[in-house]
């Protein structure tokens, strides 16, 4: 079986990967530039924000593409949209098992239950103090441990722990 990664919709900020000639793709097309392996795409899950996309690969690494005005790509520098899929800047040795994306932020859960967040913190959605307006690289949220799942809405985030939910 040859796995593929397909996408459709708005392409203006690069959220579908390589620059395409059309501003909108109505019929799903193969996403170019995503990590591959012998079975096809190495991507095991995807999280989509308003104008950015985060990919999680089978080896626990994250990749991102699209708008980065609030640092939501996690590459270390806020910038205009990116049409190239690149790795998210994360401390080596951390294996990610789950990802989520909101309007302009991204969140990830590591295999040991730690949570990392980056992007816009305008409404406190990263779980960081109010002086942090945006976070350009994934930062551990020390208050969240033993997390098994995260979910994000436009400007909020919820983490599910082994024993309770913390918002």
C-alpha positions in Angstrom: 0.0 0.0 0.0 1.3 3.4 -1.0 0.2 6.2 1.4 -0.4 9.7 0.0 -1.0 13.1 1.5 -3.7 15.1 -0.3 -5.1 18.5 0.2 -7.6 21.0 -1.1 -8.9 24.5 -0.3 -7.2 27.9 0.0 -3.5 28.0 -0.9 -2.7 31.7 -0.4 -0.3 31.4 2.6 1.2 28.1 1.5 -0.8 26.0 3.9 -1.0 23.2 1.3 2.7 23.2 0.6 4.4 24.0 -2.7 3.2 27.2 -4.4 0.4 26.3 -6.8 -0.8 28.3 -9.7 -4.4 28.5 -8.4 -5.3 30.4 -5.2 -7.8 27.6 -4.4 -7.7 23.9 -5.0 -11.2 22.4 -5.3 -10.2 18.8 -6.1 -7.7 17.1 -3.7 -4.1 17.2 -5.0 -1.0 15.5 -3.7 0.9 17.7 -1.2 4.4 18.2 -2.5 7.4 18.4 -0.2 6.0 16.4 2.7 8.3 13.8 4.3 8.2 10.4 2.6 9.4 6.9 3.4 9.3 3.6 1.6 5.5 3.3 2.1 4.8 6.7 0.6 4.2 9.6 2.9 5.8 9.4 6.3 3.1 11.6 7.8 0.9 9.9 10.4 -1.3 12.9 11.4 -2.1 16.4 10.4 -3.4 19.5 12.2 -4.7 22.6 10.3 -4.9 26.1 11.6 -6.5 29.0 9.8 -3.6 29.5 7.4 -1.0 27.0 8.6 -0.5 23.2 8.7 1.5 21.0 11.0 2.4 17.4 10.1 3.5 14.7 12.5 5.6 11.9 11.0 5.9 8.3 12.1 9.3 9.0 13.8 7.7 11.6 16.1 9.0 14.7 14.3 6.9 17.7 13.3 7.0 19.6 10.0 5.0 22.8 9.2 4.0 25.1 6.3 1.8 28.2 5.7 1.4 31.5 7.5 4.0 32.3 10.2 3.0 35.8 11.2 2.7 34.7 14.9 5.4 32.0 14.9 2.8 29.2 14.5 5.2 27.2 12.3 7.6 26.9 15.2 10.7 27.7 13.1 12.3 30.3 15.4 11.4 33.5 13.4 8.1 35.1 12.6 7.7 35.7 8.9 5.4 35.8 5.9 3.8 32.6 4.6 6.0 29.7 3.7 5.3 27.5 0.7 8.0 24.9 1.7 7.5 22.2 4.3 10.3 22.4 6.9 10.9 20.8 10.3 9.6 22.4 13.5 12.4 23.5 15.8 12.2 21.2 18.8 14.8 20.0 21.3 16.4 16.8 19.9 15.4 13.6 21.6 11.7 14.7 22.1 9.3 12.3 20.4 5.9 13.8 19.6 2.8 11.6 19.6 0.0 14.1 19.0 -0.5 17.6 17.5 -3.2 20.2 17.4 -3.6 23.6 15.7 -5.7 26.7 16.3 -6.2 29.8 14.3 -2.5 30.9 14.7 -1.0 28.5 17.3 0.1 25.0 17.5 0.4 22.4 20.4 2.1 19.1 20.7 2.2 16.2 23.2 5.4 14.3 23.7 5.5 10.5 24.4 6.2 11.2 28.1 3.1 13.4 28.5 4.8 16.8 28.3 3.1 19.6 26.2 4.8 22.1 23.9 3.1 25.1 22.5 4.0 27.9 20.1 2.4 30.7 17.9 0.0 33.4 19.1 -0.7 33.8 22.8 -3.0 36.8 22.3 -5.9 35.1 24.2 -3.7 33.0 26.6 -4.2 29.9 24.4 -0.6 28.8 24.9 -0.9 28.6 28.7 1.9 31.2 29.0 1.9 34.5 31.0 0.3 37.5 29.4 3.6 39.2 28.6 4.2 36.5 26.0 2.3 37.8 22.9 3.7 35.1 20.6 6.2 32.2 20.9 8.3 31.4 17.9 9.5 27.9 18.8 7.9 25.1 20.8 8.1 25.8 24.5 7.2 23.3 27.2 4.2 24.2 29.3 5.5 23.2 32.8 2.0 23.1 34.3 0.9 20.3 32.0 2.2 16.8 32.6 0.9 13.3 32.0 -1.2 14.7 29.1 -2.7 12.1 26.7 -4.4 14.5 24.3 -4.6 18.2 23.3 -7.2 19.9 21.2 -7.3 23.5 19.9 -10.1 25.8 18.8 -9.6 29.2 17.2 -8.1 30.8 20.2 -8.2 28.2 23.0 -6.6 24.9 23.9 -7.7 21.9 26.1 -5.4 19.2 27.5 -6.6 15.9 28.7 -4.5 14.2 31.4 -4.6 10.7 32.7 -6.9 11.9 35.5 -8.6 15.2 34.6 -9.0 17.9 32.1 -7.2 21.2 32.5 -8.2 24.2 30.3 
